[in-house]
Amino acid sequence: MTHPSSGSALPAADLDVALHVSDSLATGADLRLDVDNSSPTLLETAAGVQPEGVVPLTVDLSPTALTAAAEPAPDAEPRAAGALEDMPAAAAQPEVVAALEAAVVAAPADASGFTGFGLSPELLSGLAAIGFQDPSPIQRAAIPELMLGRDLVGQAQTGTGKTAAFALPLLERLDSQQRTPQVLVLTPTRELAMQVAEAFNSYAAKLSQVRVLAVYGGADFRDQIQQLRRGVQIVVGTPGRVMDHIRQGTLDVSGLRALVLDEADEMLRMGFIDDVEWVLEQLPSPRQVVLFSATMPSEIRRLSQKYLDNPAEVTIRTKGADGRRIRQRFILVQAPQKLEALERVLEAEGSEGVIIFARTKAVSLTVAEALEEHGYDVAVLNGDVPQTLRERTIQRLRDGQVNVLVATDVAARGLDVERISLVINYDVPFDGEAYVHRIGRTGRAGRSGDAILFLTPRERRFLGGMERAVGQPIEPMEVPSNAAIHQHRLDRLHQRLAGTVQQPTTTTEERALLSEVLQRLGQELDCSPSVLALAALELSLAGKPLLLKAEQRWGAPSGRVLENRGGDSRGDGRRESRSGDFRRERDGGRDRRDNDRSDPDRPESPPESHLERFRLEVGWRDHVRPGNIVGAIANEAGLTGRSIGRIRIYEGHSTVDLPKGMPEAVFTDLQRLKVMNKELQISRLPV
């Protein structure tokens, strides 16, 4: 065996050490390398035996320590005892170092689980309690860097474990005795803020005196102030609400040690980047800044170059869903027809283990209520569902107590249930990556699965971006016809009858009583057994018609309107860019909200059919921009930026198109909402 750089032969004793290290690491054994000044000897800690005359030197053989030893930071402090260059001369020969490094590289990456990161026993105990065993790729790459206090730029999709990747090292470095904020996490939505705060709490369950607070629009501002005054170390919030607290002096950032920008590209898309930069400007130096983003547009790259100090860069490429195991189809349907189309699809395709993705909480509730009325075992997962109920709901889905789950994207993150056989994209996803993650809920553990995408005619242009994301075509599918539904109902009735005949669910005594009822009815009504059988079948239908009404023209503007609670995709003429991004508008690809000022003399076109127009008492003289309005309303109303229509900004007021049928409570909250420190005082405009 020779060292690759020097070409010299590895001494027999050193070769023996290397081979033992390699074998032990490959089996996941705990190691201590004890050496004297002449020949190294390997001891396994379990043996508890130490040769006489040997002065022990414990050497950390974890990938983290070896990587730190091999690649020191430019201005790194001298290494602590245990790093490779602190070994005695005999063991620190290049041949031994190379052999040890090679052995670690060859060892399983997850052999030590989370124990190799230097996390406290309390944190490790908390992770074990919630079922964490092996770190994900993003956690393996990011945790060591963040434990060293480095800034970091991480490019990773949702569902990769990035929350734990930044939360665990920040919790480890926290001073629990200091009762002022030390960590601030900015998120684009209140749902994600709640989720991240819950994650911090679950990881820190075994730590004492660690307090986490989520701050976002729609929650009681005074209650947040009281909790901040009582003392918290970690604050998770949306940019607008964080700015409000900083401006009012209720959030003290003078002792802040770390800032995390979670889903930075989403904050850019929602118009929050100016707010994010304002927050960054208020923070003390030095501080640790962590930026996570699924994509890396130029504006996010500029932000990292301006505010991060020589950051480590981590990119995790996820394979996403295996399209070969998932049959993917799309249905072209008008927005008002989507609910009936959904009911037909569920009836024809089966409803054993289904996830339906809706874009907003309001739509998720409406869909679930409608399906429940039709007899489906359905549950909802959205940002309003607390973590404990979320866990119970997922377990019920696993156990088959619930067959249909209606979920928003944020609430469904990390969802892994093997029995999911069908994913329905009721609302079009934001982009190709979101589509990949949605359909990845099915086709798991080597099973096959189905994914169906609902598209309105104007949304069809988004199809190409999703096909590029999965690397295969998405086939068209017709809404199941009346004839198909009728045949399905008859087949299901046939199966139920055959099953009851072959395996009766009643006792012999009960069947005898039922037979007496039939005989008596036949005599009283003077009818044949076949007539009685038909009557029994009609009774089993429970008043539901067997046949549907006249066939619909799918894709034509007719049918029931579902989005009366606030939010369908707008179908507003957005066009797909060559990169597969679905967020560009007509008008030469320029965003309709780019112009901060509107011409007061130009008449406004009426809102689209599923939207209504509102007046806001802020204008360009208040220095408001479209992004400020989008971000504030999206967070408060639980909407996405894409469900908000045209915005026009005038000198003293603005107008915005929002989904029809907003709940009154949301409308009341929006009236009190502040943008640029001024209340919106939102009001409906007459049609």
C-alpha positions in Angstrom: 0.0 0.0 0.0 1.5 3.4 -1.0 0.6 7.0 -0.2 -0.9 8.5 -3.3 1.2 11.7 -3.1 4.6 10.4 -1.9 4.5 6.9 -3.4 6.3 5.5 -0.4 5.3 2.2 1.1 3.1 2.2 4.2 4.9 0.5 7.1 3.4 -2.8 8.2 2.4 -1.4 11.6 0.7 1.6 10.0 -1.0 -0.6 7.5 -2.3 -2.8 10.3 -3.8 0.4 11.9 -5.3 1.5 8.7 -6.9 -1.8 8.0 -8.3 -2.1 11.5 -9.7 1.5 11.3 -11.3 0.7 7.9 -12.9 -2.5 9.2 -14.1 -0.9 12.4 -15.6 2.2 10.7 -17.3 0.1 8.1 -19.1 -1.8 10.9 -19.9 1.4 12.8 -17.6 0.6 15.8 -16.7 3.3 18.3 -13.0 3.9 18.1 -10.1 5.3 20.1 -6.7 5.4 18.5 -3.9 5.0 21.1 -0.4 5.6 20.0 3.0 5.9 21.6 6.2 7.3 20.0 7.2 4.1 18.2 4.3 2.1 16.9 0.6 2.8 16.9 -1.9 0.4 18.4 -5.6 0.3 17.7 -7.9 -0.3 20.6 -11.7 -0.6 20.5 -13.3 1.3 23.4 -15.5 -1.6 24.1 -12.5 -3.8 25.0 -11.4 -1.5 27.8 -7.8 -2.8 27.6 -4.7 -0.6 27.3 -1.2 -2.1 26.7 1.3 -1.4 29.4 3.6 1.6 28.7 1.3 3.2 26.1 0.4 6.9 26.7 -3.1 7.2 25.2 -4.1 10.0 22.8 -7.7 10.1 21.8 -8.2 11.0 18.1 -11.5 12.0 16.8 -12.1 10.0 13.6 -15.5 11.5 12.7 -15.8 12.9 9.2 -16.3 16.3 10.7 -13.0 16.3 12.5 -11.1 14.9 9.6 -12.6 17.4 7.2 -11.7 20.2 9.6 -8.2 18.9 9.9 -7.7 18.5 6.2 -9.3 21.9 5.2 -8.7 24.6 7.8 -10.5 27.9 7.5 -8.3 30.7 6.3 -8.0 32.4 9.7 -8.6 29.4 11.8 -7.4 29.1 15.4 -5.0 26.4 16.3 -6.7 23.0 16.3 -7.8 21.4 19.6 -6.1 18.2 20.8 -7.4 15.3 18.9 -7.1 16.7 15.3 -4.9 14.8 13.0 -1.9 17.2 13.1 -1.8 16.9 16.9 -0.9 13.2 16.6 2.6 12.0 17.5 5.0 11.8 14.7 4.7 8.1 14.0 0.9 8.3 13.7 1.0 11.6 11.8 3.0 10.3 8.9 1.3 11.2 5.6 0.7 7.5 4.9 -1.3 7.0 8.2 -3.2 10.3 7.7 -4.1 9.3 4.1 -5.2 5.8 5.2 -7.4 7.2 8.0 -9.0 9.7 5.7 -9.6 7.0 3.1 -11.1 4.7 5.7 -13.5 7.4 6.8 -14.6 8.2 3.3 -15.2 4.5 2.7 -17.3 4.2 5.9 -21.0 4.6 5.9 -21.9 8.3 6.1 -24.6 7.7 8.7 -22.7 5.3 10.9 -22.6 7.6 13.8 -26.0 9.2 13.3 -26.1 12.7 14.9 -23.6 11.8 17.6 -20.6 12.9 15.4 -21.7 16.6 15.2 -20.8 17.5 18.8 -24.4 18.0 19.9 -25.2 17.9 23.6 -26.7 14.8 25.1 -29.9 16.8 25.8 -30.3 17.7 22.1 -29.5 14.1 21.1 -32.1 12.8 23.5 -34.6 15.2 22.1 -33.9 14.0 18.6 -34.2 10.4 19.6 -37.6 11.1 21.2 -39.0 12.4 17.9 -37.6 9.6 15.9 -34.5 11.3 14.3 -31.9 8.6 13.6 -29.7 9.4 10.6 -29.0 12.9 9.3 -30.1 13.9 5.8 -27.5 15.1 3.2 -28.2 18.8 3.9 -27.8 18.1 7.7 -24.5 16.3 7.2 -23.2 19.2 5.1 -24.5 22.2 7.0 -24.4 21.3 10.7 -20.6 21.1 10.9 -20.2 24.5 9.2 -22.7 26.1 11.4 -21.3 24.6 14.5 -18.1 26.4 13.6 -20.0 29.7 13.5 -19.6 30.2 9.8 -22.1 32.0 7.5 -23.8 29.6 5.1 -25.7 29.6 1.8 -27.7 26.5 1.4 -29.6 25.5 -1.7 -32.1 22.8 -0.9 -35.7 22.0 -1.5 -38.4 21.7 1.1 -38.6 18.3 2.7 -34.8 17.8 2.7 -34.5 18.4 6.5 -33.1 21.9 6.2 -34.9 23.2 9.3 -33.0 20.8 11.5 -29.9 21.6 9.5 -29.9 25.2 10.9 -31.9 24.7 14.1 -29.7 22.1 15.8 -26.4 24.0 15.6 -28.1 27.2 16.6 -29.7 25.5 19.6 -26.3 24.0 20.5 -24.6 27.5 20.5 -27.5 29.1 22.4 -26.9 30.7 25.9 -30.0 29.6 27.8 -29.1 32.0 30.7 -29.5 35.0 28.4 -33.2 35.9 28.2 -33.0 38.2 25.2 -33.3 37.2 21.5 -30.2 35.5 20.2 -31.6 33.9 17.0 -33.9 35.4 14.5 -35.5 33.4 11.7 -37.3 35.1 8.8 -39.9 33.1 6.8 -42.1 34.2 3.9 -45.4 33.0 5.5 -47.0 32.7 8.9 -47.6 29.0 8.2 -43.9 28.4 7.8 -43.1 30.6 10.8 -45.4 28.4 13.0 -43.8 25.2 11.5 -40.3 26.4 12.1 -41.1 27.5 15.7 -42.7 24.2 16.4 -39.6 22.4 15.0 -37.3 24.4 17.3 -39.5 23.5 20.3 -39.5 19.8 19.5 -35.7 19.7 19.0 -35.3 21.6 22.3 -37.7 19.6 24.3 -35.0 18.2 26.6 -33.2 21.6 26.9 -34.0 23.8 29.9 -35.0 27.4 29.7 -35.2 27.7 26.0 -38.1 29.8 24.8 -39.2 30.2 21.2 -41.7 32.7 19.8 -43.4 32.9 16.4 -44.5 36.5 15.4 -46.6 37.1 12.3 -49.6 39.1 11.1 -53.0 38.0 12.3 -51.9 37.1 15.8 -52.5 39.3 18.8 -49.7 42.0 18.8 -50.0 42.7 22.5 -49.7 39.0 23.4 -46.5 38.9 21.3 -45.2 41.9 23.2 -45.9 40.3 26.5 -44.1 37.1 25.5 -41.1 39.1 24.3 -40.9 41.0 27.6 -41.0 37.7 29.5 -37.9 36.7 27.6 -37.3 34.6 24.5 -34.0 33.4 22.9 -35.4 32.4 19.5 -37.8 34.5 17.4 -39.3 33.2 14.2 -41.4 35.5 12.1 -42.5 37.1 8.9 -40.6 40.2 7.8 -43.4 42.7 8.2 -44.3 41.7 11.8 -40.6 41.5 12.7 -40.1 45.1 11.4 -43.1 46.3 13.4 -41.6 44.9 16.6 -38.1 46.3 15.9 -39.6 49.8 15.1 -41.6 49.8 18.3 -38.7 48.7 20.4 -40.4 45.5 21.5 -37.9 43.2 19.8 -34.4 43.9 21.0 -31.9 42.7 18.4 -28.8 44.2 20.1 -27.8 40.8 21.4 -28.6 38.8 18.3 -26.0 36.2 17.3 -27.6 34.6 14.3 -30.1 35.4 11.5 -31.7 32.7 9.3 -33.4 33.6 6.0 -35.5 30.6 5.3 -36.9 30.2 1.7 -35.3 33.4 0.6 -36.4 33.0 -3.0 -40.0 32.8 -1.8 -39.5 36.0 0.2 -38.2 37.6 -3.0 -41.2 36.4 -5.0 -43.6 37.8 -2.4 -41.9 41.2 -2.4 -40.2 41.0 1.0 -36.5 41.5 0.0 -36.5 45.2 0.8 -37.9 44.4 4.2 -35.3 41.6 4.7 -32.5 44.1 3.9 -34.0 46.6 6.4 -33.9 43.9 9.1 -30.3 43.0 8.2 -29.3 46.6 8.5 -30.6 46.8 12.1 -28.6 43.8 13.3 -25.3 44.0 15.3 -21.9 42.8 13.9 -20.5 40.3 14.0 -23.4 37.9 13.6 -23.9 34.6 11.9 -26.1 34.7 8.8 -27.7 31.6 7.3 -29.5 31.8 3.9 -31.6 28.8 2.6 -33.2 29.0 -0.8 -34.6 26.4 -3.2 -33.4 28.4 -6.1 -30.7 31.0 -6.4 -31.9 33.9 -8.6 -29.5 36.9 -9.1 -31.2 39.0 -6.4 -30.7 36.3 -3.8 -27.1 35.9 -4.9 -26.6 39.6 -4.5 -28.1 39.5 -1.1 -25.7 36.8 0.0 -22.7 38.6 -1.4 -23.6 41.8 0.4 -24.5 40.5 3.9 -22.7 37.2 4.3 -19.1 36.9 5.3 -17.2 34.3 3.3 -20.1 31.8 3.6 -19.8 28.1 3.2 -22.0 27.0 0.2 -24.0 23.8 0.3 -26.1 22.6 -2.6 -28.2 19.5 -2.2 -29.8 18.1 -5.4 -32.8 16.0 -4.7 -34.0 13.4 -7.1 -37.6 14.2 -6.2 -40.3 11.8 -7.4 -39.5 8.8 -9.6 -41.7 9.6 -12.6 -41.3 6.1 -13.9 -43.3 4.8 -11.0 -45.9 7.5 -11.1 -48.5 7.8 -13.9 -49.0 11.5 -14.5 -52.0 13.0 -16.2 -53.7 16.4 -16.4 -57.3 17.4 -16.7 -58.4 20.6 -18.5 -61.3 22.1 -16.6 -62.8 25.5 -15.9 -62.4 26.8 -12.3 -66.1 26.6 -11.4 -66.2 23.0 -12.6 -63.3 21.8 -10.5 -65.3 20.5 -7.5 -67.5 18.2 -9.6 -64.6 17.1 -11.7 -62.8 16.2 -8.4 -65.8 14.2 -7.2 -65.9 12.2 -10.5 -62.2 11.5 -10.4 -62.3 10.2 -6.9 -65.3 8.0 -7.7 -63.7 6.6 -10.9 -60.1 6.3 -9.7 -60.8 5.2 -6.1 -60.3 7.0 -2.9 -58.0 4.7 -0.9 -55.1 6.8 0.2 -55.4 10.2 -1.6 -53.8 13.6 -1.1 -55.5 16.6 -2.6 -53.3 19.7 -2.8 -55.0 23.1 -2.5 -53.2 26.4 -2.6 -54.9 28.2 0.3 -56.3 27.2 3.7 -59.7 28.5 2.7 -59.9 26.2 -0.4 -58.6 23.3 1.6 -61.5 23.7 4.0 -64.1 24.1 1.3 -62.9 21.0 -0.6 -62.8 18.9 2.6 -66.3 20.0 3.6 -67.7 19.2 0.2 -66.2 15.8 0.1 -67.3 15.0 3.6 -70.9 15.8 2.5 -70.5 13.2 -0.2 -69.5 10.5 2.4 -65.7 10.5 2.1 -63.5 9.9 5.1 -61.6 13.2 4.8 -59.2 15.3 6.9 -57.4 18.6 6.4 -53.8 19.7 6.9 -53.2 23.4 6.7 -51.3 26.1 8.6 -54.1 26.4 11.2 -53.7 22.7 12.3 -51.6 22.4 15.4 -48.7 20.0 15.5 -50.3 17.5 17.8 -53.4 17.3 15.6 -51.2 17.1 12.5 -49.5 14.1 13.9 -52.8 12.4 14.8 -54.1 13.1 11.4 -51.1 11.6 9.6 -51.3 8.5 11.9 -55.0 8.1 11.0 -54.1 8.4 7.3 -51.5 5.7 7.8 -53.9 3.4 9.7 -56.6 3.8 7.0 -59.1 5.6 9.3 -58.8 8.5 6.9 -58.7 7.9 3.1 -58.6 11.4 1.7 -56.3 14.2 2.9 -56.7 17.8 1.7 -53.5 19.7 2.3 -51.6 22.9 1.5 -48.0 22.7 0.4 -46.5 24.1 3.6 -48.6 21.8 5.9 -47.7 18.7 3.8 -43.9 19.1 4.0 -42.1 16.0 5.1 -45.3 13.9 4.8 -44.4 10.3 4.2 -47.2 7.8 4.1 -46.7 4.6 2.0 -50.4 3.9 1.3 -50.8 7.1 -0.7 -51.8 5.9 -4.2 -53.1 9.1 -5.8 -52.1 12.7 -5.6 -54.5 15.3 -7.0 -53.2 18.8 -7.7 -56.5 20.6 -7.3 -54.7 24.0 -7.6 -51.7 24.3 -9.9 -48.4 24.3 -8.0 -46.2 27.4 -7.9 -43.4 25.9 -10.1 -41.9 22.7 -11.3 -40.1 21.9 -8.1 -43.3 22.2 -6.1 -45.0 19.8 -8.5 -42.2 17.3 -8.1 -42.5 17.5 -4.3 -46.3 17.1 -4.4 -46.4 14.1 -6.6 -43.5 12.6 -4.6 -46.0 11.9 -1.8 -47.1 8.8 -3.9 -45.0 6.1 -5.6 -43.0 5.5 -2.4 -41.2 2.4 -1.1 -41.1 1.0 -4.6 -44.8 1.2 -5.2 -46.5 2.7 -8.2 -48.7 5.7 -7.9 -50.9 8.2 -9.8 -50.8 11.9 -10.0 -53.6 14.1 -11.6 -53.2 17.8 -12.3 -56.2 20.1 -12.7 -55.5 23.0 -15.1 -57.8 25.8 -16.3 -57.4 26.7 -20.0 -55.3 29.7 -19.1 -53.1 27.6 -16.9 -52.3 25.1 -19.6 -49.2 27.1 -20.5 -47.6 26.0 -17.2 -47.6 22.4 -18.3 -44.3 22.6 -20.1 -42.4 23.7 -17.0 -43.8 20.8 -15.0 -43.0 18.3 -17.7 -39.4 19.6 -17.8 -39.2 19.3 -14.0 -40.1 15.6 -14.1 -38.3 14.9 -17.4 -41.3 13.3 -19.1 -44.6 14.2 -20.7 -47.8 14.5 -18.6 -50.6 12.8 -20.5 -54.0 14.4 -21.0 -57.0 12.8 -19.3 -60.7 13.3 -19.7 -63.1 14.0 -16.8 -64.8 10.7 -16.2 -68.0 10.7 -18.2 -71.5 9.8 -17.0 -71.3 6.4 -18.6 -68.0 5.7 -16.9 -69.3 6.8 -13.5 -72.5 4.7 -14.0 -70.5 1.6 -14.8 -68.2 2.2 -11.8 -71.2 2.5 -9.5 -72.8 -0.7 -10.9 -69.5 -2.6 -10.6 -69.0 -1.4 -7.0 -72.6 -2.5 -6.1 -72.0 -5.8 -7.7 -68.8 -6.3 -5.7 -70.6 -5.4 -2.4 -73.5 -7.8 -3.1 -71.2 -10.6 -4.0 -69.1 -10.0 -1.0 -72.1 -10.1 1.3 -73.4 -13.3 -0.2 -70.0 -15.0 0.1 -69.2 -13.6 3.6 -72.3 -12.5 5.4 -71.9 -9.9 8.0 -74.9 -11.0 10.0 -75.4 -14.0 12.3 -77.6 -17.0 11.4 -80.3 -15.9 13.7 -80.3 -12.4 12.2 -80.5 -13.8 8.7 -83.5 -16.0 9.7 -85.3 -12.9 11.0 -84.6 -11.0 7.8 -85.9 -13.9 5.8 -89.1 -13.8 7.8 -89.5 -10.1 6.9 -89.1 -10.9 3.2 -91.7 -13.7 3.3 -94.2 -11.5 5.1 -93.7 -8.6 2.7 -94.0 -10.9 -0.3 -97.4 -12.2 1.0 -98.7 -8.8 2.1 -97.7 -7.0 -1.2 -98.1 -10.0 -3.4 -94.7 -9.5 -5.1 -91.9 -11.7 -6.3 -88.5 -12.0 -4.5 -86.8 -10.1 -7.4 -89.1 -7.1 -6.7 -88.2 -7.2 -3.0 -84.5 -7.5 -3.9 -84.7 -4.4 -6.1 -86.4 -2.5 -3.2 -83.6 -3.6 -0.9 -81.0 -2.3 -3.4 -82.8 1.0 -3.7 -82.8 1.2 0.1 -79.0 0.6 0.1 -78.5 3.7 -2.1 -79.6 5.8 0.9 -81.4 8.3 -1.3 -78.5 9.0 -3.5 -79.3 8.8 -7.3 -77.6 6.0 -9.2 -77.4 7.9 -12.4 -76.0 11.4 -13.0 -77.8 14.2 -14.7 -77.1 15.4 -18.3 -73.4 15.3 -19.4 -71.4 18.5 -18.8 -69.3 20.2 -21.4 -66.0 20.1 -19.5 -63.8 23.1 -20.1 -66.9 25.3 -20.8 -67.8 28.0 -18.3 -70.5 26.3 -16.3 -70.9 24.4 -13.1 -70.6 25.2 -9.4 -68.2 27.7 -8.1 -66.0 26.3 -5.4 -63.7 29.2 -4.7 -66.3 31.2 -2.7 -64.0 31.1 0.3 -61.1 32.9 -1.3 -58.7 31.6 -3.8 -58.4 29.9 -7.0 -55.5 30.2 -9.4 -56.2 33.4 -11.3 -55.7 32.2 -14.9 -54.6 35.8 -15.4 -52.5 35.3 -18.5 -49.3 34.5 -16.8 -46.9 32.9 -19.2 -44.3 30.3 -18.6 -40.7 31.4 -19.1 -38.1 29.3 -20.8 -36.7 28.3 -17.4 -40.0 26.8 -16.4 -40.9 29.5 -14.0 -44.6 30.1 -13.9 -44.4 33.6 -12.4 -44.0 35.9 -15.4 -46.8 38.0 -16.8 -48.0 39.1 -20.2 -46.9 42.5 -21.4 -43.4 41.4 -22.6 -42.8 39.1 -19.6 -42.7 42.1 -17.2 -44.5 41.8 -13.9 -47.7 43.8 -13.9 -46.8 45.1 -10.4 -43.5 46.6 -11.4 -44.9 50.1 -12.0 -45.3 51.7 -8.6 -47.6 54.5 -9.8 -50.7 54.2 -11.9 -52.3 56.8 -14.2 -55.3 58.2 -12.4 -56.9 59.2 -15.7 -56.7 55.7 -17.2 -59.9 53.8 -16.5 -59.5 50.5 -14.6 -60.6 47.3 -16.3 -63.0 45.3 -14.3 -61.6 42.4 -12.1 -61.7 38.9 -13.4 -64.8 36.8 -12.6 -63.5 35.1 -9.5 -62.0 38.2 -8.0 -63.4 41.4 -6.5 -61.8 44.8 -6.1 -60.8 46.5 -2.9 -59.5 50.0 -2.0 -56.5 50.4 0.3 -55.8 53.8 2.0 -52.1 53.8 1.2 -50.5 55.2 -1.9 -47.2 56.1 -3.5 -46.8 59.1 -1.3 -46.6 56.6 1.6 -43.7 55.0 -0.3 -45.7 51.8 -0.7 -44.7 49.3 -3.4 -46.7 46.4 -4.9 -44.5 43.9 -3.1 -45.4 45.5 0.3 -49.1 45.0 -0.4 -48.7 41.5 -1.8 -46.6 40.3 1.2 -48.8 41.9 3.8 -52.1 40.6 2.4 -50.7 37.2 1.6 -49.6 36.6 5.2 -52.7 38.0 6.8 -55.3 36.3 4.6 -53.4 33.0 4.2 -53.2 33.6 0.4 -50.3 33.2 -2.0 -48.9 35.9 -4.1 -50.3 34.2 -7.2 -53.9 34.3 -5.9 -53.7 38.1 -5.6 -54.8 40.0 -8.7 -54.0 43.3 -10.3 -52.6 46.1 -8.0 -52.8 49.8 -9.0 -51.1 52.4 -6.8 -52.2 56.0 -6.8 -51.1 59.0 -4.9 -53.2 58.5 -1.8 -54.7 55.1 -2.2 -54.4 51.8 -4.0 -56.6 49.1 -5.4 -56.1 45.4 -5.3 -58.1 42.4 -6.7 -58.6 39.6 -4.2 -60.5 36.3 -4.4 -64.3 36.5 -3.8 -65.9 35.4 -0.6 -63.2 36.2 1.9 -64.3 35.2 5.4 -65.5 38.2 7.4 -62.8 37.6 10.1 -60.1 37.8 7.5 -61.6 41.0 6.1 -61.6 42.5 9.6 -58.0 41.6 10.2 -57.0 43.2 6.9 -58.7 46.5 7.9 -56.3 46.8 10.8 -53.3 45.6 8.9 -50.5 48.1 8.5 -48.3 48.7 5.4 -45.4 51.1 5.7 -46.7 51.8 9.3 -50.1 52.9 8.0 -53.4 51.1 8.3 -54.8 49.7 5.1 -58.5 50.5 6.0 -59.5 48.1 3.3 -63.0 48.5 1.8 -64.9 46.7 -1.0 -65.4 48.7 -4.2 -68.8 48.5 -5.9 -68.9 46.5 -9.1 
